[in-house]
Amino acid sequence: MPTRYLRHLPALLLGLAASSCAPTYQLAVQPAESYTLRPSGHEAAEATADGVALRLHFLGYEPDYVIFNAEYHNDSPHPVEVVPTAFGYAPVRQEAVVVPGRRVRRGEQVPAAVAAATQHAPWPALPAAPLPALDPEPAIGALETGAGQEAAKASRPDWVGVALFAVSLGMDIASSTRSRETLAQAQTRAVVHDAAVAYSVVANANRVRHAATAEALARRATMLREYALRRVVLQPGEQVRGYVFLPRFDHADGLDVLAPVGQQLLSFRFVQAHQRR
């Protein structure tokens, strides 16, 4: 019977070795065409339509999102509504020849297809439609609701723990008043005491987990409330800036970001580079 499992061991070890030796890549995004270098050092793509100017630059990645900073200036004589949910992007790929067994040098930039092949990663199809931006309003509401629920769980009275502690304490007091305790009574008291201690440890760990989750959700809600681009009406001469959160799609060489500018929906092409760490 053991030889049946040992027979597959070399293949398993080879698979683990291949995955552990797979290269990792650092992603970076920059405008594909001419851009303006901001005082902060960010490379910003710019466009103007209907008297409204938009500057858009890449900020960074989160586990689920690629983040852009959008800065609107309303130089038109009319009020303009900024709608963050109108943002989106279409991932694009360049043609690439994937050579089996190719080694990528550290610091080398390669197409997304080569990066996926050297990592033995799945190669998903491109989305059929542009990926929509995160709507901050329901996201903030859901985060605040979740934070409140987790905080309530962290502060909720634990009547089961109180009851177990009371039973255990009562048995200890009764044992101390007896002139003689039988073996069965001592064993029962020890079982109840151990159960009360174990339950207390688990309950305290759960309370700490709920409290930490509540704090993390509240921080996320605060960040979105303060920094995310929100729906707003810009009067003539006004400006606004904020973060736009777009779903990550790492298996692409470029991002065609669609952004509302004035009454139009303009496309901003960005390059997504894959550089070997």
C-alpha positions as a Markdown table, in Angstrom:
| # | Residue | x | y | z |
|---|---|---|---|---|
| 1 | Met | 0.0 | 0.0 | 0.0 |
| 2 | Pro | 2.7 | 2.6 | 0.8 |
| 3 | Thr | 4.4 | 2.0 | -2.6 |
| 4 | Arg | 1.3 | 3.3 | -4.3 |
| 5 | Tyr | 1.9 | 6.8 | -2.8 |
| 6 | Leu | 5.6 | 6.7 | -3.2 |
| 7 | Arg | 5.2 | 6.0 | -6.9 |
| 8 | His | 3.8 | 9.5 | -7.3 |
| 9 | Leu | 6.3 | 11.3 | -5.0 |
| 10 | Pro | 8.9 | 12.2 | -7.7 |
| 11 | Ala | 6.3 | 13.9 | -9.9 |
| 12 | Leu | 4.9 | 15.8 | -6.8 |
| 13 | Leu | 8.4 | 16.9 | -5.8 |
| 14 | Leu | 9.1 | 18.1 | -9.4 |
| 15 | Gly | 5.9 | 20.1 | -9.4 |
| 16 | Leu | 6.7 | 21.7 | -6.1 |
| 17 | Ala | 10.2 | 22.5 | -7.4 |
| 18 | Ala | 8.9 | 24.1 | -10.6 |
| 19 | Ser | 6.4 | 26.3 | -8.7 |
| 20 | Ser | 9.0 | 27.4 | -6.1 |
| 21 | Cys | 11.5 | 28.3 | -8.9 |
| 22 | Ala | 8.9 | 30.3 | -11.0 |
| 23 | Pro | 9.9 | 33.9 | -11.4 |
| 24 | Thr | 7.9 | 36.8 | -10.0 |
| 25 | Tyr | 7.1 | 40.0 | -11.8 |
| 26 | Gln | 6.6 | 43.6 | -10.8 |
| 27 | Leu | 3.7 | 45.3 | -12.5 |
| 28 | Ala | 3.9 | 49.0 | -13.5 |
| 29 | Val | 1.5 | 51.2 | -15.4 |
| 30 | Gln | 2.3 | 54.4 | -17.4 |
| 31 | Pro | 0.7 | 56.3 | -20.3 |
| 32 | Ala | 1.3 | 54.8 | -23.7 |
| 33 | Glu | 1.5 | 58.2 | -25.4 |
| 34 | Ser | 2.8 | 61.6 | -24.6 |
| 35 | Tyr | 2.2 | 62.6 | -21.0 |
| 36 | Thr | 2.7 | 65.3 | -18.5 |
| 37 | Leu | 5.1 | 64.8 | -15.6 |
| 38 | Arg | 3.4 | 66.0 | -12.4 |
| 39 | Pro | 5.3 | 67.8 | -9.6 |
| 40 | Ser | 4.7 | 64.6 | -7.6 |
| 41 | Gly | 6.7 | 62.7 | -10.3 |
| 42 | His | 3.6 | 60.8 | -11.6 |
| 43 | Glu | 3.2 | 60.5 | -15.4 |
| 44 | Ala | -0.3 | 61.8 | -16.2 |
| 45 | Ala | -2.4 | 61.4 | -19.3 |
| 46 | Glu | -4.5 | 64.4 | -20.2 |
| 47 | Ala | -7.5 | 65.2 | -22.3 |
| 48 | Thr | -10.0 | 68.1 | -22.7 |
| 49 | Ala | -13.5 | 68.0 | -24.1 |
| 50 | Asp | -16.4 | 70.4 | -23.8 |
| 51 | Gly | -14.3 | 72.8 | -21.7 |
| 52 | Val | -13.6 | 70.1 | -19.1 |
| 53 | Ala | -10.0 | 68.9 | -18.5 |
| 54 | Leu | -9.0 | 65.5 | -17.0 |
| 55 | Arg | -5.6 | 64.4 | -15.8 |
| 56 | Leu | -5.3 | 60.7 | -15.0 |
| 57 | His | -2.3 | 59.0 | -13.5 |
| 58 | Phe | -1.6 | 55.6 | -12.1 |
| 59 | Leu | -1.1 | 55.3 | -8.3 |
| 60 | Gly | -0.6 | 51.7 | -7.5 |
| 61 | Tyr | -2.1 | 48.2 | -7.0 |
| 62 | Glu | -4.2 | 46.7 | -4.3 |
| 63 | Pro | -4.9 | 42.9 | -4.2 |
| 64 | Asp | -8.1 | 43.4 | -6.2 |
| 65 | Tyr | -7.8 | 46.8 | -7.8 |
| 66 | Val | -5.5 | 49.0 | -9.9 |
| 67 | Ile | -5.9 | 52.6 | -8.7 |
| 68 | Phe | -5.8 | 55.8 | -10.7 |
| 69 | Asn | -6.0 | 59.4 | -9.5 |
| 70 | Ala | -8.4 | 61.5 | -11.6 |
| 71 | Glu | -8.3 | 65.3 | -11.5 |
| 72 | Tyr | -11.0 | 67.3 | -13.1 |
| 73 | His | -11.0 | 71.0 | -14.0 |
| 74 | Asn | -14.3 | 72.6 | -15.2 |
| 75 | Asp | -13.2 | 75.4 | -17.4 |
| 76 | Ser | -16.6 | 75.5 | -19.2 |
| 77 | Pro | -19.3 | 78.1 | -18.5 |
| 78 | His | -21.7 | 75.3 | -17.4 |
| 79 | Pro | -22.0 | 73.0 | -14.4 |
| 80 | Val | -20.6 | 69.5 | -15.1 |
| 81 | Glu | -21.4 | 66.3 | -13.2 |
| 82 | Val | -18.6 | 63.9 | -12.4 |
| 83 | Val | -19.7 | 60.3 | -12.4 |
| 84 | Pro | -17.1 | 57.9 | -11.2 |
| 85 | Thr | -19.1 | 54.8 | -12.2 |
| 86 | Ala | -18.7 | 55.9 | -15.8 |
| 87 | Phe | -15.0 | 54.8 | -15.6 |
| 88 | Gly | -13.9 | 51.4 | -16.9 |
| 89 | Tyr | -11.2 | 49.8 | -18.9 |
| 90 | Ala | -10.6 | 47.2 | -21.5 |
| 91 | Pro | -7.5 | 45.0 | -21.1 |
| 92 | Val | -5.4 | 44.7 | -24.3 |
| 93 | Arg | -2.6 | 42.3 | -25.2 |
| 94 | Gln | 0.3 | 42.4 | -27.6 |
| 95 | Glu | 1.2 | 39.5 | -29.8 |
| 96 | Ala | 4.0 | 37.5 | -28.3 |
| 97 | Val | 5.9 | 34.3 | -29.1 |
| 98 | Val | 6.2 | 32.1 | -26.0 |
| 99 | Val | 9.3 | 29.9 | -26.3 |
| 100 | Pro | 9.0 | 26.8 | -24.0 |
| 101 | Gly | 11.6 | 26.8 | -21.3 |
| 102 | Arg | 12.7 | 30.4 | -21.9 |
| 103 | Arg | 14.6 | 32.0 | -19.0 |
| 104 | Val | 13.8 | 35.6 | -18.1 |
| 105 | Arg | 16.7 | 37.7 | -16.7 |
| 106 | Arg | 16.2 | 39.8 | -13.6 |
| 107 | Gly | 15.0 | 43.3 | -14.5 |
| 108 | Glu | 13.9 | 42.2 | -18.0 |
| 109 | Gln | 10.5 | 43.3 | -19.2 |
| 110 | Val | 8.4 | 40.8 | -21.1 |
| 111 | Pro | 4.9 | 40.5 | -22.5 |
| 112 | Ala | 2.1 | 39.3 | -20.3 |
| 113 | Ala | 1.9 | 36.0 | -22.2 |
| 114 | Val | 5.6 | 35.3 | -21.5 |
| 115 | Ala | 5.3 | 36.2 | -17.8 |
| 116 | Ala | 2.3 | 33.8 | -17.4 |
| 117 | Ala | 4.1 | 31.0 | -19.2 |
| 118 | Thr | 7.3 | 31.3 | -17.1 |
| 119 | Gln | 5.1 | 31.3 | -14.0 |
| 120 | His | 3.1 | 28.3 | -15.2 |
| 121 | Ala | 0.0 | 30.5 | -14.5 |
| 122 | Pro | -3.4 | 30.1 | -16.1 |
| 123 | Trp | -4.1 | 32.3 | -19.1 |
| 124 | Pro | -7.6 | 33.7 | -18.9 |
| 125 | Ala | -9.5 | 35.0 | -21.9 |
| 126 | Leu | -9.9 | 38.8 | -22.2 |
| 127 | Pro | -13.1 | 40.1 | -20.7 |
| 128 | Ala | -16.0 | 40.4 | -23.2 |
| 129 | Ala | -16.8 | 43.9 | -22.0 |
| 130 | Pro | -14.9 | 46.7 | -20.3 |
| 131 | Leu | -14.4 | 46.2 | -16.6 |
| 132 | Pro | -16.4 | 48.8 | -14.6 |
| 133 | Ala | -14.9 | 50.9 | -11.8 |
| 134 | Leu | -15.8 | 50.4 | -8.2 |
| 135 | Asp | -18.9 | 52.4 | -7.1 |
| 136 | Pro | -17.7 | 54.0 | -3.9 |
| 137 | Glu | -21.2 | 54.8 | -2.5 |
| 138 | Pro | -22.5 | 51.3 | -1.9 |
| 139 | Ala | -19.0 | 50.1 | -1.1 |
| 140 | Ile | -18.8 | 52.6 | 1.7 |
| 141 | Gly | -22.2 | 51.7 | 3.0 |
| 142 | Ala | -21.4 | 48.0 | 3.0 |
| 143 | Leu | -18.1 | 48.6 | 4.8 |
| 144 | Glu | -19.7 | 50.7 | 7.5 |
| 145 | Thr | -22.5 | 48.1 | 8.0 |
| 146 | Gly | -19.9 | 45.3 | 8.2 |
| 147 | Ala | -17.8 | 47.3 | 10.6 |
| 148 | Gly | -20.9 | 47.9 | 12.9 |
| 149 | Gln | -21.8 | 44.2 | 12.8 |
| 150 | Glu | -18.3 | 43.0 | 13.6 |
| 151 | Ala | -18.0 | 45.6 | 16.5 |
| 152 | Ala | -21.3 | 44.4 | 17.9 |
| 153 | Lys | -20.1 | 40.8 | 17.8 |
| 154 | Ala | -16.9 | 41.8 | 19.6 |
| 155 | Ser | -18.8 | 43.6 | 22.4 |
| 156 | Arg | -21.7 | 41.1 | 22.7 |
| 157 | Pro | -22.0 | 39.6 | 26.2 |
| 158 | Asp | -21.0 | 36.0 | 26.3 |
| 159 | Trp | -23.6 | 34.3 | 28.5 |
| 160 | Val | -22.4 | 30.8 | 27.7 |
| 161 | Gly | -18.9 | 31.7 | 29.0 |
| 162 | Val | -20.4 | 33.3 | 32.1 |
| 163 | Ala | -22.5 | 30.2 | 32.7 |
| 164 | Leu | -19.5 | 27.8 | 32.3 |
| 165 | Phe | -17.4 | 30.0 | 34.6 |
| 166 | Ala | -20.2 | 30.0 | 37.3 |
| 167 | Val | -20.6 | 26.2 | 37.1 |
| 168 | Ser | -16.9 | 25.6 | 37.3 |
| 169 | Leu | -16.6 | 28.1 | 40.2 |
| 170 | Gly | -19.5 | 26.5 | 42.0 |
| 171 | Met | -18.0 | 23.0 | 41.7 |
| 172 | Asp | -14.7 | 24.3 | 43.0 |
| 173 | Ile | -16.4 | 25.9 | 46.1 |
| 174 | Ala | -18.4 | 22.7 | 46.7 |
| 175 | Ser | -15.2 | 20.6 | 46.5 |
| 176 | Ser | -13.5 | 22.8 | 49.1 |
| 177 | Thr | -16.4 | 22.4 | 51.5 |
| 178 | Arg | -16.5 | 18.6 | 51.2 |
| 179 | Ser | -14.6 | 16.6 | 53.7 |
| 180 | Arg | -13.8 | 14.1 | 51.0 |
| 181 | Glu | -14.2 | 14.2 | 47.2 |
| 182 | Thr | -14.7 | 11.0 | 45.2 |
| 183 | Leu | -12.6 | 10.3 | 42.2 |
| 184 | Ala | -15.7 | 10.7 | 39.9 |
| 185 | Gln | -16.5 | 14.1 | 41.4 |
| 186 | Ala | -12.9 | 15.2 | 40.9 |
| 187 | Gln | -12.8 | 14.1 | 37.3 |
| 188 | Thr | -16.1 | 15.8 | 36.6 |
| 189 | Arg | -14.9 | 19.0 | 38.1 |
| 190 | Ala | -11.7 | 18.8 | 36.1 |
| 191 | Val | -13.6 | 18.3 | 32.8 |
| 192 | Val | -15.9 | 21.2 | 33.5 |
| 193 | His | -12.9 | 23.4 | 34.5 |
| 194 | Asp | -11.0 | 22.5 | 31.3 |
| 195 | Ala | -14.1 | 23.1 | 29.2 |
| 196 | Ala | -14.6 | 26.5 | 30.7 |
| 197 | Val | -10.9 | 27.5 | 30.1 |
| 198 | Ala | -11.0 | 26.2 | 26.5 |
| 199 | Tyr | -14.2 | 28.0 | 25.8 |
| 200 | Ser | -12.8 | 31.2 | 27.3 |
| 201 | Val | -9.7 | 31.0 | 25.1 |
| 202 | Val | -11.7 | 30.5 | 21.9 |
| 203 | Ala | -14.3 | 33.2 | 22.8 |
| 204 | Asn | -11.6 | 35.7 | 23.5 |
| 205 | Ala | -9.8 | 34.9 | 20.2 |
| 206 | Asn | -13.1 | 35.4 | 18.4 |
| 207 | Arg | -13.7 | 38.7 | 20.1 |
| 208 | Val | -10.3 | 39.9 | 19.1 |
| 209 | Arg | -10.8 | 38.8 | 15.5 |
| 210 | His | -14.2 | 40.5 | 15.3 |
| 211 | Ala | -12.7 | 43.7 | 16.8 |
| 212 | Ala | -9.8 | 43.6 | 14.3 |
| 213 | Thr | -12.1 | 43.0 | 11.4 |
| 214 | Ala | -14.3 | 45.9 | 12.5 |
| 215 | Glu | -11.3 | 48.2 | 12.7 |
| 216 | Ala | -10.1 | 47.2 | 9.2 |
| 217 | Leu | -13.5 | 47.7 | 7.6 |
| 218 | Ala | -13.9 | 51.1 | 9.3 |
| 219 | Arg | -10.5 | 52.1 | 8.0 |
| 220 | Arg | -11.3 | 51.1 | 4.5 |
| 221 | Ala | -14.6 | 53.0 | 4.6 |
| 222 | Thr | -12.8 | 56.1 | 5.9 |
| 223 | Met | -10.2 | 55.8 | 3.1 |
| 224 | Leu | -12.9 | 55.5 | 0.4 |
| 225 | Arg | -14.9 | 58.4 | 1.9 |
| 226 | Glu | -11.9 | 60.7 | 2.0 |
| 227 | Tyr | -10.0 | 59.8 | -1.1 |
| 228 | Ala | -12.3 | 58.0 | -3.6 |
| 229 | Leu | -13.7 | 60.0 | -6.5 |
| 230 | Arg | -17.3 | 60.7 | -5.6 |
| 231 | Arg | -20.3 | 61.8 | -7.7 |
| 232 | Val | -20.3 | 65.6 | -7.7 |
| 233 | Val | -21.4 | 68.6 | -9.7 |
| 234 | Leu | -18.6 | 71.0 | -10.6 |
| 235 | Gln | -19.5 | 74.6 | -11.1 |
| 236 | Pro | -17.6 | 76.7 | -13.6 |
| 237 | Gly | -14.0 | 77.2 | -12.4 |
| 238 | Glu | -14.2 | 74.4 | -9.8 |
| 239 | Gln | -12.0 | 71.3 | -9.7 |
| 240 | Val | -12.0 | 67.9 | -7.9 |
| 241 | Arg | -9.7 | 65.0 | -7.6 |
| 242 | Gly | -10.1 | 61.5 | -6.2 |
| 243 | Tyr | -9.1 | 57.8 | -6.6 |
| 244 | Val | -10.7 | 55.5 | -9.2 |
| 245 | Phe | -10.6 | 51.8 | -8.4 |
| 246 | Leu | -10.6 | 49.5 | -11.4 |
| 247 | Pro | -10.6 | 45.7 | -11.1 |
| 248 | Arg | -7.1 | 44.1 | -11.6 |
| 249 | Phe | -6.4 | 42.1 | -14.7 |
| 250 | Asp | -2.7 | 41.3 | -14.6 |
| 251 | His | -2.7 | 39.2 | -17.8 |
| 252 | Ala | -2.7 | 42.2 | -20.1 |
| 253 | Asp | -0.1 | 44.4 | -21.7 |
| 254 | Gly | -2.2 | 47.5 | -21.8 |
| 255 | Leu | -5.2 | 49.2 | -20.3 |
| 256 | Asp | -7.6 | 51.2 | -22.4 |
| 257 | Val | -9.1 | 53.3 | -19.6 |
| 258 | Leu | -12.5 | 54.8 | -20.5 |
| 259 | Ala | -13.2 | 58.1 | -18.7 |
| 260 | Pro | -16.1 | 60.6 | -18.8 |
| 261 | Val | -14.8 | 64.1 | -19.9 |
| 262 | Gly | -17.6 | 66.6 | -20.4 |
| 263 | Gln | -20.3 | 65.0 | -22.4 |
| 264 | Gln | -17.9 | 62.4 | -24.0 |
| 265 | Leu | -16.4 | 59.1 | -23.0 |
| 266 | Leu | -12.7 | 59.3 | -23.9 |
| 267 | Ser | -10.1 | 56.5 | -24.1 |
| 268 | Phe | -6.7 | 56.7 | -22.3 |
| 269 | Arg | -4.2 | 54.0 | -23.3 |
| 270 | Phe | -1.8 | 52.9 | -20.6 |
| 271 | Val | 1.0 | 50.3 | -20.8 |
| 272 | Gln | 1.1 | 47.6 | -18.1 |
| 273 | Ala | 4.7 | 46.4 | -17.9 |
| 274 | His | 5.8 | 43.0 | -16.5 |
| 275 | Gln | 9.3 | 43.2 | -15.1 |
| 276 | Arg | 11.2 | 40.2 | -13.7 |
| 277 | Arg | 12.1 | 40.8 | -10.0 |
